Structure formats: C-alpha cells, structure tokens
C-alpha cells in the first residue's frame, strides 16, 4: 500500500500509476545537486524545490554519470518508487 502525504506527489503518483500514461511521463528540469561517484547515485534539485534521487543507470547519453560534479542543468522524468519518487531518464537540459 502506498501512503502519500504530499499533495503534489499524490498528483504525480496519480499521473504515473492511474492515468494509463505509464511510469515516468512527468518531465521536469533541475540542477544536479550532489553526486556520489563511488556509490553510483546523486540528487537533483528540481525547479519545484524538491530533491530527487537518481542512480547512474538512468543517465542518458551523451550525458555521462562519470563527468557529473554538480551544477549541471538536467531534465528528467519522475517515477514512483516504494522509497519515494525518483528521477529517471536524466539527460542534459535543452538550452532555451
């Protein structure tokens, strides 16, 4: 059973799980906040003020996890997870 406290996350989960869209269709952007290369994960500070965990396996080419140091602008999809929402399909944000 998934218990959701944050209304914004509830809306996201409904979009991801209940709308037929499938997982990961909420696309947003943010900045890589921290990277832990030895463990293979990091955190992204999204424009909405929330932080999302990401794993090295979700970083899309040509962006390379090994070259991330923090401060890079990225776009990503939000996926519901039993541990909370996480970033997937992480790629370099397109320039405006």
BARO-53988 format. One record per residue: z, y, x of N, C-alpha, C, O, CB in turn; residue number from 0; residue in three letters. Coordinates in Angstrom, 3 decimals. Glycine has a CB too. Layout:
BEGIN
Z | Y | X | Z | Y | X | Z | Y | X | Z | Y | X | Z | Y | X | NUM | ALA;
...
This chain:
BEGIN
0.000 | -1.181 | 0.846 | 0.000 | 0.000 | 0.000 | 0.000 | 1.234 | 0.884 | 0.770 | 1.310 | 1.841 | 1.217 | 0.004 | -0.958 | 0 | UNK;
-0.837 | 2.181 | 0.581 | -0.953 | 3.418 | 1.340 | -0.202 | 4.511 | 0.605 | -0.518 | 4.819 | -0.544 | -2.437 | 3.812 | 1.554 | 1 | UNK;
0.788 | 5.097 | 1.256 | 1.536 | 6.194 | 0.661 | 1.128 | 7.478 | 1.354 | 1.231 | 7.594 | 2.575 | 3.070 | 5.963 | 0.768 | 2 | UNK;
0.669 | 8.431 | 0.581 | 0.165 | 9.679 | 1.126 | 1.058 | 10.815 | 0.679 | 1.358 | 10.946 | -0.508 | -1.291 | 9.926 | 0.695 | 3 | UNK;
1.486 | 11.641 | 1.628 | 2.352 | 12.761 | 1.320 | 1.572 | 14.070 | 1.339 | 1.783 | 14.928 | 0.482 | 3.513 | 12.819 | 2.307 | 4 | UNK;
0.689 | 14.228 | 2.290 | -0.073 | 15.464 | 2.474 | -1.232 | 15.533 | 1.470 | -2.087 | 14.647 | 1.475 | -0.609 | 15.560 | 3.925 | 5 | UNK;
-1.285 | 16.565 | 0.606 | -2.359 | 16.654 | -0.394 | -3.751 | 16.701 | 0.216 | -4.684 | 16.134 | -0.353 | -2.158 | 17.873 | -1.248 | 6 | UNK;
-3.916 | 17.358 | 1.354 | -5.235 | 17.412 | 1.996 | -5.657 | 16.021 | 2.449 | -6.821 | 15.645 | 2.316 | -5.221 | 18.384 | 3.199 | 7 | UNK;
-4.711 | 15.262 | 2.983 | -5.020 | 13.900 | 3.410 | -5.318 | 13.026 | 2.188 | -6.194 | 12.163 | 2.244 | -3.848 | 13.304 | 4.234 | 8 | UNK;
-4.594 | 13.245 | 1.086 | -4.839 | 12.475 | -0.133 | -6.289 | 12.660 | -0.577 | -6.958 | 11.693 | -0.942 | -3.863 | 12.904 | -1.261 | 9 | UNK;
-6.774 | 13.905 | -0.545 | -8.154 | 14.185 | -0.915 | -9.112 | 13.474 | 0.040 | -10.110 | 12.898 | -0.395 | -8.418 | 15.704 | -0.913 | 10 | UNK;
-8.814 | 13.513 | 1.326 | -9.657 | 12.853 | 2.318 | -9.699 | 11.357 | 2.084 | -10.771 | 10.753 | 2.117 | -9.157 | 13.148 | 3.726 | 11 | UNK;
-8.536 | 10.749 | 1.847 | -8.485 | 9.304 | 1.620 | -9.270 | 8.947 | 0.366 | -9.983 | 7.943 | 0.346 | -7.024 | 8.816 | 1.497 | 12 | UNK;
-9.146 | 9.757 | -0.680 | -9.884 | 9.502 | -1.909 | -11.390 | 9.542 | -1.622 | -12.141 | 8.701 | -2.116 | -9.503 | 10.537 | -3.004 | 13 | UNK;
-11.820 | 10.511 | -0.831 | -13.236 | 10.590 | -0.468 | -13.659 | 9.379 | 0.345 | -14.746 | 8.837 | 0.145 | -13.516 | 11.871 | 0.318 | 14 | UNK;
-12.796 | 8.958 | 1.263 | -13.159 | 7.865 | 2.152 | -13.097 | 6.506 | 1.467 | -13.967 | 5.660 | 1.672 | -12.260 | 7.867 | 3.354 | 15 | UNK;
-12.061 | 6.299 | 0.652 | -11.852 | 4.976 | 0.092 | -12.316 | 4.817 | -1.348 | -12.707 | 3.721 | -1.750 | -10.423 | 4.638 | 0.174 | 16 | UNK;
-12.281 | 5.890 | -2.132 | -12.511 | 5.721 | -3.547 | -13.795 | 6.282 | -4.090 | -14.058 | 6.125 | -5.282 | -11.432 | 6.307 | -4.258 | 17 | UNK;
-14.592 | 6.912 | -3.303 | -15.763 | 7.582 | -3.852 | -17.052 | 6.790 | -3.676 | -18.100 | 7.206 | -4.171 | -15.915 | 8.925 | -3.214 | 18 | UNK;
-16.997 | 5.668 | -2.988 | -18.210 | 4.915 | -2.735 | -18.990 | 5.443 | -1.551 | -20.052 | 4.914 | -1.224 | -19.075 | 4.924 | -3.947 | 19 | UNK;
-18.484 | 6.474 | -0.906 | -19.186 | 7.035 | 0.249 | -19.003 | 6.185 | 1.491 | -19.800 | 6.278 | 2.424 | -18.706 | 8.445 | 0.521 | 20 | UNK;
-17.976 | 5.365 | 1.521 | -17.689 | 4.599 | 2.723 | -16.822 | 5.404 | 3.651 | -16.569 | 6.586 | 3.416 | -18.974 | 4.180 | 3.425 | 21 | UNK;
-16.367 | 4.769 | 4.703 | -15.445 | 5.455 | 5.604 | -16.167 | 6.436 | 6.506 | -17.342 | 6.257 | 6.826 | -14.685 | 4.452 | 6.443 | 22 | UNK;
-15.456 | 7.467 | 6.912 | -15.951 | 8.361 | 7.925 | -16.979 | 9.369 | 7.496 | -17.764 | 9.812 | 8.335 | -16.495 | 7.593 | 8.978 | 23 | UNK;
-17.026 | 9.765 | 6.229 | -18.029 | 10.729 | 5.810 | -17.502 | 12.145 | 5.693 | -18.235 | 13.037 | 5.264 | -18.604 | 10.313 | 4.512 | 24 | UNK;
-16.268 | 12.373 | 6.057 | -15.740 | 13.726 | 6.066 | -15.920 | 14.237 | 7.494 | -15.191 | 13.836 | 8.401 | -14.221 | 13.778 | 5.598 | 25 | UNK;
-16.892 | 15.121 | 7.684 | -17.210 | 15.620 | 9.015 | -16.558 | 16.978 | 9.200 | -16.637 | 17.846 | 8.331 | -18.745 | 15.710 | 9.230 | 26 | UNK;
-15.919 | 17.146 | 10.332 | -15.270 | 18.405 | 10.665 | -15.455 | 18.670 | 12.149 | -16.082 | 17.874 | 12.848 | -13.764 | 18.379 | 10.289 | 27 | UNK;
-14.926 | 19.757 | 12.627 | -15.032 | 20.059 | 14.052 | -13.685 | 20.520 | 14.570 | -12.778 | 20.845 | 13.804 | -16.113 | 21.131 | 14.317 | 28 | UNK;
-13.578 | 20.542 | 15.885 | -12.340 | 20.947 | 16.521 | -12.507 | 20.990 | 18.023 | -13.618 | 21.024 | 18.551 | -11.208 | 20.008 | 16.141 | 29 | UNK;
-11.375 | 20.987 | 18.689 | -11.348 | 21.074 | 20.140 | -10.512 | 19.930 | 20.693 | -9.433 | 19.639 | 20.176 | -10.788 | 22.440 | 20.605 | 30 | UNK;
-11.003 | 19.283 | 21.738 | -10.226 | 18.234 | 22.384 | -8.976 | 18.887 | 22.954 | -9.058 | 19.824 | 23.749 | -11.055 | 17.496 | 23.502 | 31 | UNK;
-7.825 | 18.386 | 22.540 | -6.554 | 18.978 | 22.956 | -6.010 | 18.286 | 24.201 | -5.725 | 18.937 | 25.206 | -5.529 | 18.899 | 21.818 | 32 | UNK;
-5.870 | 16.982 | 24.132 | -5.381 | 16.220 | 25.277 | -6.181 | 14.935 | 25.415 | -6.698 | 14.396 | 24.436 | -3.874 | 15.910 | 25.130 | 33 | UNK;
-6.272 | 14.457 | 26.649 | -6.950 | 13.202 | 26.953 | -6.047 | 12.408 | 27.880 | -5.512 | 12.944 | 28.851 | -8.362 | 13.446 | 27.599 | 34 | UNK;
-5.880 | 11.125 | 27.576 | -5.090 | 10.219 | 28.414 | -6.032 | 9.135 | 28.940 | -6.117 | 8.048 | 28.369 | -3.882 | 9.588 | 27.610 | 35 | UNK;
-6.746 | 9.444 | 30.043 | -7.792 | 8.538 | 30.530 | -7.274 | 7.156 | 30.911 | -7.978 | 6.163 | 30.729 | -8.475 | 9.150 | 31.716 | 36 | UNK;
-6.060 | 7.079 | 31.434 | -5.523 | 5.783 | 31.847 | -5.266 | 4.869 | 30.656 | -5.296 | 3.646 | 30.796 | -4.238 | 5.975 | 32.634 | 37 | UNK;
-5.014 | 5.450 | 29.488 | -4.756 | 4.664 | 28.277 | -5.954 | 4.618 | 27.337 | -5.988 | 3.794 | 26.423 | -3.564 | 5.229 | 27.542 | 38 | UNK;
-6.939 | 5.492 | 27.547 | -8.154 | 5.468 | 26.759 | -8.084 | 6.132 | 25.396 | -8.792 | 5.731 | 24.473 | -8.557 | 4.098 | 26.579 | 39 | UNK;
-7.240 | 7.139 | 25.262 | -7.176 | 7.848 | 23.987 | -6.919 | 9.325 | 24.200 | -6.634 | 9.763 | 25.314 | -6.092 | 7.254 | 23.097 | 40 | UNK;
-7.021 | 10.086 | 23.130 | -6.753 | 11.508 | 23.183 | -6.508 | 12.058 | 21.800 | -6.443 | 11.311 | 20.823 | -7.898 | 12.242 | 23.844 | 41 | UNK;
-6.372 | 13.376 | 21.719 | -6.130 | 14.055 | 20.444 | -7.061 | 15.246 | 20.317 | -7.357 | 15.939 | 21.290 | -4.655 | 14.507 | 20.325 | 42 | UNK;
-7.513 | 15.466 | 19.090 | -8.377 | 16.595 | 18.771 | -7.624 | 17.524 | 17.841 | -7.052 | 17.077 | 16.847 | -9.714 | 16.126 | 18.129 | 43 | UNK;
-7.618 | 18.822 | 18.154 | -7.055 | 19.843 | 17.272 | -8.196 | 20.312 | 16.373 | -9.128 | 20.969 | 16.836 | -6.413 | 21.050 | 18.090 | 44 | UNK;
-8.117 | 19.973 | 15.085 | -9.180 | 20.326 | 14.140 | -9.052 | 21.772 | 13.701 | -8.007 | 22.397 | 13.879 | -9.148 | 19.404 | 12.919 | 45 | UNK;
-10.120 | 22.295 | 13.127 | -10.119 | 23.667 | 12.634 | -9.112 | 23.863 | 11.516 | -8.650 | 24.983 | 11.297 | -11.501 | 24.052 | 12.152 | 46 | UNK;
-8.756 | 22.790 | 10.797 | -7.794 | 22.903 | 9.712 | -6.341 | 22.917 | 10.209 | -5.409 | 22.939 | 9.406 | -7.992 | 21.763 | 8.739 | 47 | UNK;
-6.152 | 22.903 | 11.543 | -4.814 | 22.969 | 12.121 | -4.156 | 21.617 | 12.340 | -3.056 | 21.560 | 12.890 | -3.945 | 23.789 | 11.252 | 48 | UNK;
-4.787 | 20.535 | 11.932 | -4.223 | 19.200 | 12.113 | -4.740 | 18.583 | 13.398 | -5.782 | 18.977 | 13.921 | -4.557 | 18.298 | 10.916 | 49 | UNK;
-3.999 | 17.615 | 13.893 | -4.414 | 16.880 | 15.084 | -4.800 | 15.464 | 14.688 | -4.163 | 14.845 | 13.836 | -3.289 | 16.864 | 16.150 | 50 | UNK;
-5.856 | 14.961 | 15.322 | -6.345 | 13.620 | 15.044 | -6.450 | 12.829 | 16.334 | -6.971 | 13.318 | 17.336 | -7.702 | 13.671 | 14.333 | 51 | UNK;
-5.951 | 11.606 | 16.299 | -6.040 | 10.651 | 17.399 | -7.481 | 10.155 | 17.497 | -8.155 | 10.000 | 16.478 | -5.048 | 9.457 | 17.196 | 52 | UNK;
-7.954 | 9.907 | 18.712 | -9.237 | 9.228 | 18.897 | -9.143 | 8.296 | 20.089 | -8.361 | 8.526 | 21.011 | -10.387 | 10.247 | 19.091 | 53 | UNK;
-9.945 | 7.242 | 20.063 | -9.998 | 6.240 | 21.132 | -11.314 | 6.376 | 21.884 | -12.310 | 6.829 | 21.320 | -9.840 | 4.799 | 20.560 | 54 | UNK;
-11.321 | 5.994 | 23.127 | -12.528 | 6.113 | 23.953 | -13.744 | 5.459 | 23.328 | -14.864 | 5.908 | 23.571 | -12.284 | 5.508 | 25.305 | 55 | UNK;
-13.567 | 4.420 | 22.535 | -14.683 | 3.690 | 21.941 | -15.430 | 4.442 | 20.848 | -16.512 | 4.014 | 20.444 | -14.188 | 2.417 | 21.389 | 56 | UNK;
-14.882 | 5.551 | 20.359 | -15.539 | 6.290 | 19.269 | -16.310 | 7.508 | 19.767 | -16.916 | 8.223 | 18.969 | -14.507 | 6.732 | 18.248 | 57 | UNK;
-16.296 | 7.751 | 21.074 | -17.008 | 8.899 | 21.651 | -18.489 | 8.543 | 21.752 | -18.854 | 7.525 | 22.340 | -16.426 | 9.286 | 23.062 | 58 | UNK;
-19.333 | 9.389 | 21.175 | -20.771 | 9.143 | 21.105 | -21.505 | 9.795 | 22.278 | -21.162 | 10.903 | 22.691 | -21.332 | 9.665 | 19.778 | 59 | UNK;
-22.497 | 9.118 | 22.804 | -23.343 | 9.663 | 23.873 | -24.118 | 10.855 | 23.357 | -24.475 | 10.855 | 22.179 | -24.310 | 8.590 | 24.417 | 60 | UNK;
-24.398 | 11.848 | 24.136 | -24.237 | 11.947 | 25.578 | -22.840 | 12.386 | 26.020 | -22.587 | 12.481 | 27.221 | -25.245 | 12.898 | 26.119 | 61 | UNK;
-21.932 | 12.655 | 25.086 | -20.558 | 12.973 | 25.458 | -19.937 | 11.733 | 26.072 | -20.123 | 10.635 | 25.548 | -19.730 | 13.467 | 24.229 | 62 | UNK;
-19.207 | 11.875 | 27.164 | -18.619 | 10.746 | 27.871 | -17.104 | 10.916 | 27.943 | -16.614 | 11.943 | 28.412 | -19.222 | 10.612 | 29.287 | 63 | UNK;
-16.368 | 9.916 | 27.481 | -14.909 | 9.975 | 27.486 | -14.374 | 10.285 | 28.880 | -13.426 | 11.056 | 29.028 | -14.321 | 8.657 | 26.980 | 64 | UNK;
-14.971 | 9.695 | 29.884 | -14.502 | 9.864 | 31.262 | -14.622 | 11.309 | 31.744 | -13.941 | 11.696 | 32.694 | -15.282 | 8.951 | 32.191 | 65 | UNK;
-15.473 | 12.109 | 31.109 | -15.668 | 13.501 | 31.516 | -14.858 | 14.493 | 30.684 | -14.923 | 15.697 | 30.932 | -17.127 | 13.853 | 31.429 | 66 | UNK;
-14.098 | 14.010 | 29.701 | -13.298 | 14.902 | 28.858 | -12.011 | 15.308 | 29.571 | -11.308 | 14.463 | 30.125 | -12.969 | 14.224 | 27.513 | 67 | UNK;
-11.710 | 16.588 | 29.554 | -10.480 | 17.079 | 30.163 | -9.669 | 17.931 | 29.198 | -8.530 | 18.291 | 29.495 | -10.798 | 17.875 | 31.409 | 68 | UNK;
-10.237 | 18.250 | 28.065 | -9.589 | 19.120 | 27.086 | -10.323 | 20.440 | 27.000 | -10.827 | 20.951 | 28.000 | -8.115 | 19.352 | 27.448 | 69 | UNK;
-10.380 | 20.991 | 25.792 | -11.061 | 22.251 | 25.576 | -12.490 | 22.113 | 25.090 | -13.093 | 23.105 | 24.681 | -11.048 | 23.030 | 26.820 | 70 | UNK;
-13.054 | 20.903 | 25.122 | -14.420 | 20.693 | 24.662 | -14.484 | 20.806 | 23.140 | -13.618 | 20.286 | 22.436 | -14.945 | 19.320 | 25.127 | 71 | UNK;
-15.515 | 21.487 | 22.636 | -15.740 | 21.586 | 21.187 | -16.453 | 20.315 | 20.738 | -17.467 | 19.926 | 21.318 | -16.581 | 22.872 | 20.815 | 72 | UNK;
-15.918 | 19.675 | 19.706 | -16.486 | 18.425 | 19.209 | -16.585 | 18.441 | 17.688 | -15.885 | 19.195 | 17.013 | -15.642 | 17.232 | 19.672 | 73 | UNK;
-17.455 | 17.606 | 17.170 | -17.481 | 17.330 | 15.743 | -17.116 | 15.858 | 15.597 | -17.342 | 15.058 | 16.505 | -18.894 | 17.663 | 15.093 | 74 | UNK;
-16.552 | 15.512 | 14.449 | -16.096 | 14.141 | 14.249 | -15.943 | 13.857 | 12.768 | -15.922 | 14.762 | 11.934 | -14.771 | 13.890 | 14.982 | 75 | UNK;
-15.837 | 12.572 | 12.469 | -15.574 | 12.123 | 11.117 | -14.127 | 11.663 | 11.050 | -13.559 | 11.231 | 12.053 | -16.551 | 10.987 | 10.694 | 76 | UNK;
-13.538 | 11.756 | 9.877 | -12.152 | 11.350 | 9.686 | -12.144 | 10.008 | 8.972 | -12.787 | 9.830 | 7.937 | -11.349 | 12.421 | 8.882 | 77 | UNK;
-11.407 | 9.071 | 9.544 | -11.301 | 7.734 | 8.978 | -9.851 | 7.453 | 8.613 | -8.946 | 7.738 | 9.397 | -11.832 | 6.670 | 9.965 | 78 | UNK;
-9.630 | 6.901 | 7.437 | -8.286 | 6.497 | 7.033 | -7.897 | 5.258 | 7.836 | -8.722 | 4.379 | 8.087 | -8.213 | 6.218 | 5.491 | 79 | UNK;
-6.634 | 5.206 | 8.229 | -6.131 | 4.116 | 9.041 | -4.700 | 3.856 | 8.598 | -4.054 | 4.757 | 8.063 | -6.214 | 4.443 | 10.574 | 80 | UNK;
-4.198 | 2.666 | 8.803 | -2.823 | 2.359 | 8.396 | -1.799 | 3.214 | 9.148 | -0.688 | 3.413 | 8.659 | -2.528 | 0.876 | 8.626 | 81 | UNK;
-2.158 | 3.716 | 10.324 | -1.266 | 4.589 | 11.099 | -1.499 | 6.064 | 10.799 | -0.848 | 6.922 | 11.395 | -1.453 | 4.337 | 12.587 | 82 | UNK;
-2.405 | 6.371 | 9.895 | -2.740 | 7.754 | 9.568 | -4.198 | 8.017 | 9.862 | -4.885 | 7.152 | 10.406 | -1.855 | 8.732 | 10.346 | 83 | UNK;
-4.682 | 9.191 | 9.516 | -6.100 | 9.485 | 9.741 | -6.407 | 9.578 | 11.233 | -5.572 | 10.009 | 12.028 | -6.497 | 10.794 | 9.036 | 84 | UNK;
-7.616 | 9.168 | 11.595 | -8.034 | 9.265 | 12.998 | -9.468 | 9.745 | 13.066 | -10.218 | 9.653 | 12.094 | -7.885 | 7.905 | 13.722 | 85 | UNK;
-9.836 | 10.258 | 14.225 | -11.193 | 10.752 | 14.455 | -12.082 | 9.594 | 14.913 | -11.691 | 8.782 | 15.752 | -11.195 | 11.903 | 15.511 | 86 | UNK;
-13.282 | 9.540 | 14.343 | -14.297 | 8.581 | 14.768 | -15.623 | 9.330 | 14.896 | -15.738 | 10.472 | 14.451 | -14.414 | 7.378 | 13.756 | 87 | UNK;
-16.611 | 8.698 | 15.496 | -17.934 | 9.315 | 15.681 | -17.804 | 10.681 | 16.349 | -18.415 | 11.655 | 15.908 | -18.661 | 9.455 | 14.325 | 88 | UNK;
-17.014 | 10.748 | 17.403 | -16.765 | 12.007 | 18.117 | -17.993 | 12.346 | 18.967 | -18.444 | 11.542 | 19.783 | -15.477 | 11.903 | 19.013 | 89 | UNK;
-18.519 | 13.551 | 18.755 | -19.687 | 13.996 | 19.514 | -19.555 | 15.470 | 19.852 | -18.728 | 16.175 | 19.274 | -20.986 | 13.741 | 18.723 | 90 | UNK;
-20.365 | 15.933 | 20.782 | -20.352 | 17.336 | 21.155 | -20.753 | 18.170 | 19.950 | -21.732 | 17.856 | 19.273 | -21.296 | 17.605 | 22.354 | 91 | UNK;
-19.993 | 19.243 | 19.677 | -20.304 | 20.126 | 18.549 | -21.597 | 20.863 | 18.835 | -21.832 | 21.319 | 19.954 | -19.151 | 21.132 | 18.285 | 92 | UNK;
-22.425 | 20.973 | 17.822 | -23.684 | 21.695 | 17.993 | -23.404 | 23.188 | 18.093 | -22.508 | 23.703 | 17.424 | -24.656 | 21.400 | 16.822 | 93 | UNK;
-24.156 | 23.870 | 18.913 | -23.989 | 25.310 | 19.100 | -24.509 | 26.036 | 17.869 | -25.512 | 25.638 | 17.277 | -24.726 | 25.799 | 20.379 | 94 | UNK;
-23.818 | 27.100 | 17.490 | -24.235 | 27.888 | 16.327 | -25.206 | 28.959 | 16.726 | -25.666 | 29.722 | 15.876 | -23.038 | 28.512 | 15.637 | 95 | UNK;
